[in-house]
Amino acid sequence: MLYTVREGVDRSRIMETFPRHKAYYEAFHANGGGLVALGAFQDPDPAASSMGIFTSRQEAERFVVDDPFVTEGLAEPRLLEWNAVRFG
């Protein structure tokens, strides 16, 4: 899943919302929600876009429904299928 901050959203709104987003993703992961990893891209602006990796598309869809970044209209999610090569 890729998140892109919606055009016109001020960075301060992202930072205000981040604690709710963090609490949400931590609870989602703790409850077995299929979240493998997530984080912001560092270049050029860490608040502009991020990526999440989930165990299935269904888990990613379930995640975005209630994520504060989405429900508060700050980020636009894009769900992508990925044919990962797995090691080990």
C-alpha positions as CSV (number, residue, x, y, z in Angstrom):
1,M,0.0,0.0,0.0
2,L,1.3,3.5,-0.9
3,Y,0.0,6.6,0.8
4,T,0.4,10.0,-0.8
5,V,-0.5,13.1,1.1
6,R,-3.4,14.9,-0.6
7,E,-2.6,18.1,-2.4
8,G,-3.0,21.2,-0.2
9,V,-2.8,19.3,3.1
10,D,-0.5,21.2,5.5
11,R,2.3,19.3,7.1
12,S,1.1,20.4,10.6
13,R,-2.1,18.5,10.0
14,I,-0.1,15.4,9.3
15,M,1.9,15.9,12.5
16,E,-1.3,16.5,14.6
17,T,-2.8,13.3,13.3
18,F,0.3,11.2,13.6
19,P,-0.3,10.1,17.2
20,R,-3.7,8.7,16.3
21,H,-2.3,7.0,13.2
22,K,0.5,5.5,15.3
23,A,-1.9,4.2,18.0
24,Y,-4.1,2.8,15.2
25,Y,-1.3,0.9,13.4
26,E,0.2,-0.4,16.6
27,A,-3.2,-1.8,17.7
28,F,-3.9,-3.2,14.2
29,H,-0.5,-5.0,14.3
30,A,-1.0,-6.2,18.0
31,N,-4.4,-7.7,17.1
32,G,-2.9,-9.8,14.3
33,G,-4.0,-7.5,11.5
34,G,-1.4,-8.7,9.0
35,L,0.7,-5.6,9.0
36,V,4.3,-6.5,8.3
37,A,6.0,-3.1,8.0
38,L,5.3,0.5,7.3
39,G,7.0,3.8,7.2
40,A,7.5,7.1,5.4
41,F,9.9,7.6,2.5
42,Q,12.7,9.9,3.5
43,D,13.3,11.7,0.2
44,P,12.4,14.3,-0.6
45,D,9.9,15.0,2.2
46,P,9.2,12.3,4.9
47,A,5.6,13.6,5.4
48,A,4.7,13.4,1.7
49,S,4.4,9.7,1.2
50,S,4.7,6.3,2.9
51,M,4.4,2.6,2.3
52,G,2.8,-0.3,4.2
53,I,3.4,-4.0,3.6
54,F,0.6,-6.4,4.6
55,T,0.2,-10.2,4.5
56,S,-2.8,-9.8,2.0
57,R,-4.7,-7.3,0.1
58,Q,-7.7,-7.9,2.3
59,E,-5.7,-6.9,5.4
60,A,-4.5,-3.7,3.6
61,E,-8.1,-2.9,2.7
62,R,-9.2,-3.5,6.2
63,F,-6.4,-1.2,7.5
64,V,-7.2,1.8,5.3
65,V,-10.9,1.9,6.2
66,D,-10.2,3.2,9.7
67,D,-6.8,4.8,9.5
68,P,-6.9,8.4,10.7
69,F,-4.8,9.6,7.8
70,V,-7.5,8.3,5.5
71,T,-10.6,9.0,7.6
72,E,-9.5,12.6,8.1
73,G,-8.9,13.1,4.4
74,L,-5.1,13.6,4.7
75,A,-3.8,10.8,2.6
76,E,-4.8,8.9,-0.5
77,P,-4.1,5.2,-0.3
78,R,-3.2,3.1,-3.3
79,L,-3.3,-0.6,-2.9
80,L,-0.9,-2.6,-5.2
81,E,-0.5,-6.3,-5.7
82,W,3.0,-7.4,-5.3
83,N,4.7,-10.6,-6.5
84,A,7.4,-10.8,-3.8
85,V,10.4,-13.0,-4.0
86,R,10.8,-14.5,-0.5
87,F,14.0,-15.7,1.0
88,G,14.3,-18.0,4.0
